[in-house]
């Protein structure tokens, strides 16, 4: 749901309407038409647009966010509705890896950061180096998780 902070705009419109309809002292009505707000009255910088996801409002210019226990539907909504988003850190319960890979394919410019365990070792997907030597890791696990490591520069097996 999109909501807009209209406080400044509404105040400017009310003031303009009162001024031109004779409700303020010294009003000189020049025209019978209602005034049209201009950039002088309403500054675009004063209007903030928010996106509501799971009861939390995010500014549409949000670039990075940390969320806890988010479901795949809300995560997908977040990625679609926050155009400036470039990083999402997932904590707690996270969606299935297949769902995260699907979202990563749709939004390759957004880093999805969450913990991944390979045997006894745990790394976050923003790691640059993975040392999996002496770790029991399957090729399937590597195939599933490695594409989500955006910053990976070195892998030791």
N, C-alpha and C positions, 0 to 999 in steps of 0.2 A: 504494500500500500504506500503510495506517495503522499506525503504531507508537506505543506509549505508553511514556513514561518511568515505570516502575513502581517504581523503587528505594525511594522513601519509603514507598509503600503496602506493598510486599513486606516491608520491614523492620518496619513497624508490625504487620503480620499475624503475622510470625514471632515477634516479641517478645510479642504478645498470646497466641499459641498456647503458647509456652514457659512464660509466666507462669501460665497456667491449667491446664497439664498437669503441673505439678510439677517441671519441669526447672530452675527457678531457686530459689535459697535463699529460704526463708520464704514459699513459695507457699501460699495458702489457697484451695482450690478451692471455690467457692460453688455451682457448677452443673456438670453433666456436659456441658452444651451448649458448643459453641465460641463464643468471644466475637464480637460483631459490631462491626466498626470503626465509630467515630463520627467526627464532624467534629473532635473533640479529638485523635484519633489521626492521622487523615489529612486534611490540608488540601488542598482542591481547587486552591489556588494553587501547590502543589508539583508538580502533575502537568502535564507539557507534552505536547501532541500534535503530531506531525510528519507531513508529507506527503512521500513520496519521489518525486521526478521526475528521471528521467535520472541516477539514482545520487546525487542531492543531496537532503538533507533540509531542508525548509522548515517553520518553526513555523506552525501553522495560523492564527496571528494576524498573519502577515506582511502588511504594507500596501503595500510597495513592493519591487520586485526588479529587478535587472539580470541578464539572461541572454545568453549568447553561443551562436550557432549552434544555436538550438533549433528542432526540427521542429514542424510544425503539431499533431501528435498530443500531444506533450508540452506545448505551449503551451495547447492546449484543456484538457488535464487540469489544468494549473496554475490556469487561470481557474475551472474548475468546483470544485476542491477547496480553494481558499484563499478563504474567504468574506469576509475583511477586505481583500483585495487591491484597490487602487485605481489602481496604476500599474505597468506593466511596460515596462522599457527594453530594447529588442532591439539587440544588437550582432552584428557579423559577418554571417554568412548569415542571412537572414530568410525566412520563408515568403512565398509568392506574395501579391500585393496582394488578389486575389479571396478568398483564404482569410482574410486579416486583416480584410477588410470583413465577411465572414460572422461572424467572432468578435466584431467590434465591434457588430454588430447583436444578437448574443446577449447581450453583456455591455457595454451602453452606459455603465455607470458606471465602467468600467475604461479608463484611458488607455493606449494602446499607443504608445510613443514609439520612433521609429526615423528614420534619415535618409532623405530623399527628394530626388532630384536633378531639377531642372527646367532643362534645358540645362546651362549652366556653373555654375549656382547650386545649392547644397545647403542644405536646411533640415531641422530635426527637427520631428516632428509636434506638438511642444509649443510651436511658435512662435506668437507673437501677431500678427506682421506678416509678410506675404509680399510682397516687391517683385519681381514678375516682369516689370516693364517692361524692354523691350529683350531679352527672353528668348523663344526659340522654344519655345513650349509649346502643345500641342494641347488642344482642348476635352475629348478623351477622357481625357488625363492629369489634367486638372483634375477631371473627374467621378469619376475613380478615387481620387484621393488627398485631395482637399479634405474629404470627410466624416470623415477620420481626424485632421484638425487640430482637436482639441477646444477649444483656446484662441484660435483665430483670430478676431481683431477687425478686421483691415484687410488688404485684398488690392488690390495695385496691378498692373494689367496693361498 
